[in-house]
Amino acid sequence: MAGKKGRSGRKKSIRTLMAEAIDGVDQRLPEVFQVLIDKALTGDKECAICLVDRILGRPRLSIDANTKS
């Protein structure tokens, strides 16, 4: 049985598709971070917070377990 030209073979697995998508994102990360840096330097508070959270990590929420109800 003949298949359609240019579409022969098996479809790509979801694992392959996800790996390709992640590779695409990885290649564009420097651009994304540069945009965040530029916006943070011009005063965008949310971009600045995002960068600081990524660099220093988000502050941990402390819970006082010694309180009496």
C-alpha positions as CSV (number, residue, x, y, z in Angstrom):
1,M,0.0,0.0,0.0
2,A,1.4,3.4,-1.0
3,G,1.6,6.2,1.6
4,K,1.5,9.9,1.0
5,K,4.6,11.5,-0.4
6,G,6.7,13.1,2.4
7,R,4.7,11.4,5.2
8,S,6.1,7.9,5.1
9,G,7.1,6.0,8.3
10,R,5.9,6.1,11.8
11,K,4.7,9.2,13.6
12,K,7.1,10.7,16.1
13,S,6.5,9.5,19.7
14,I,5.4,11.9,22.3
15,R,8.9,11.5,24.0
16,T,10.6,12.6,20.7
17,L,8.2,15.5,20.3
18,M,8.8,16.7,23.9
19,A,12.6,16.4,23.5
20,E,12.5,18.5,20.4
21,A,10.3,21.1,22.1
22,I,12.7,21.3,25.1
23,D,15.7,21.6,22.8
24,G,14.0,24.5,21.1
25,V,13.3,26.3,24.4
26,D,16.9,25.7,25.6
27,Q,18.2,27.4,22.4
28,R,16.1,30.5,23.1
29,L,16.8,30.8,26.8
30,P,19.6,33.4,26.4
31,E,17.2,35.6,24.5
32,V,14.4,35.2,27.1
33,F,16.7,36.1,29.9
34,Q,18.1,39.1,28.1
35,V,14.5,40.4,27.6
36,L,13.9,39.9,31.3
37,I,17.1,41.7,32.2
38,D,16.3,44.6,29.9
39,K,12.8,45.0,31.3
40,A,14.0,44.7,34.9
41,L,16.5,47.5,34.3
42,T,13.8,49.8,32.9
43,G,11.8,49.4,36.0
44,D,9.5,46.4,35.4
45,K,9.1,45.1,39.0
46,E,7.7,41.7,38.0
47,C,10.7,41.0,35.8
48,A,13.1,42.0,38.5
49,I,11.3,39.7,41.0
50,C,11.4,36.8,38.5
51,L,15.1,37.2,38.0
52,V,15.9,37.5,41.7
53,D,13.8,34.4,42.4
54,R,15.6,32.4,39.7
55,I,19.1,33.5,40.9
56,L,18.7,33.5,44.7
57,G,15.7,31.1,45.0
58,R,12.4,31.9,46.4
59,P,12.3,32.6,50.1
60,R,11.0,29.7,52.2
61,L,7.9,30.2,54.1
62,S,8.6,29.6,57.8
63,I,5.8,28.1,59.9
64,D,5.8,28.3,63.6
65,A,4.7,24.9,64.9
66,N,5.0,25.9,68.5
67,T,1.9,28.0,68.7
68,K,-0.9,27.2,71.1
69,S,-4.5,27.4,69.8
